[in-house]
Amino acid sequence: MSTLPPQANLPKWLDFIYLCDALDAEGCAICTLVERACYRRLDNLFYESVNDVGVRKQLAASRGFCNRHAHLALRIPHTDSGIAIIYADLLRGAIEVPDRQPTTECIICDTARFTERIFVGELLRWFNDPELRPKYQSSFGLCLPHLQRAREESPNHPQWPALLAAEREKLVALQAELQEFTRKLDYRFAGEPKGREQTAWRRVIEKFIGKREVFPR
């Protein structure tokens, strides 16, 4: 593990607080932050930008939202009129040229990528901090896709080896819990007290693919 001292001389901004809060939530903290950011962006868009000319041009270029963010929009209350207005406009273009390909990606995907970069950087920056580190240790950690993003974004960061080693420990612990879950499926051990291992089969899915509607694949 890293022996770098905590960065006590650096100021902590709101992003640090948001990251700590996400580590207290269930599942991958970066997924949680991306999901929250995309939800807020969509909510704001439907509340105040449905008739914004610039937003409408972007949506026309991308032919609306991508699959994951269109489905996320359906989960936000009171978006029915906004969706109707936006997609009525898009339908006119689709009727004229049904086979036209999008020329830009979904504008909410921009929010997702920006949020990932910000908070992957924050996690590495503060990984050895005495306030954040205990929260990380008791958390789910990162999903494997976001661990990969951390490596891609900052492969030479001094805290990367510590994060990688810590995530490996979490994978080993999850493996043990999954084995314990499977063992208790055997009728000989089915009467034993149930514990944290009972959710391992769900958590292992999120470990491999992240939260729903966060990644395009």
Phi, psi and omega in degrees: 000160182293144175251012179295139180290156175301149183271062186293340183276353181266142179287148177253125182255189182300326180301324177296317179296317178298320180295315179299319179296319180292329177292337177279344181277171178283144174082190184297126183295321181291320175302315180301314181293320177296314180300316180296317181295318181291322177298313180298318181298316179293317180300316178295320181299313182289335181280322189225357187235010182302323182258010178290125185298317181296318179295318181296324177294319178297317180293326177294319181293328182265000186056048177088201180274156174291173183305309186292323183277336171294318178291327175295320179300326180292340180274349183271129181300146171064033176263359187302313182291320179296317178298317180299316181295312183296313186280341171296319177295316180294325179299321179301317178292323180292325178294321180291315182224084186297331186260012179293135179273148174299144179257348174222166178271168179308134183292336178284333175298326175300317178298318180298314182293319179298315180297317177303312182298315182300310189275334169297318177296319178296318180298315179292320182299319187251016189299330181262011182288138183292343176273318184280320188303315177298325177296318178297316184299326180268003184264176173297331187088213179251151167289160182297322176300322179281335171295319177296320178297322179297319178293318180294320183286319188218063184295338182253012179295138182298339180266356181300314179301323179293318179296316180298315180296320180294321179292324177298320177299321179292324177295319179295318178296319178295321177300316180296320179293321179294320177296321179293321176300313181296320180299320183283355172286337177293132183303334181292335183242004186296337181276355180291153179304141180266146181220211184299334182298342183292342178254005184298325182293333175279317184293329181292329176296312179295327179301322184274328187237355182079184181286160178297141175065025175255320181251147182291336179242000000 
